[in-house]
Amino acid sequence: MKKTMAMLLVLGMTFSSLAGCGSGETGGQQNVSDSAAPETTATSGPTAEKPMILKFGNSSAPDKLGSVVMENSARM
């Protein structure tokens, strides 16, 4: 009885993990119109007038390693 129940559980878990691998109408691809595509030019990217801004956040104490590393990398 235990072996049967274990086998049913294994099969159930296997089939549930494969359920997301099915094919649909879009084939997993998103339909994006041409008008929504970002413009790419030779000057795209961060510049002196438009710098790249990165924001970090964490929930640990200020004296913990992760907080110290983020603070030090922000000052670079």
Residue pairs with C-beta under 8 A, 6 or more apart in sequence:
45 52
46 52
56 70
56 73
56 74
58 66
58 67
58 70
60 66
60 67
61 67
62 68
62 71
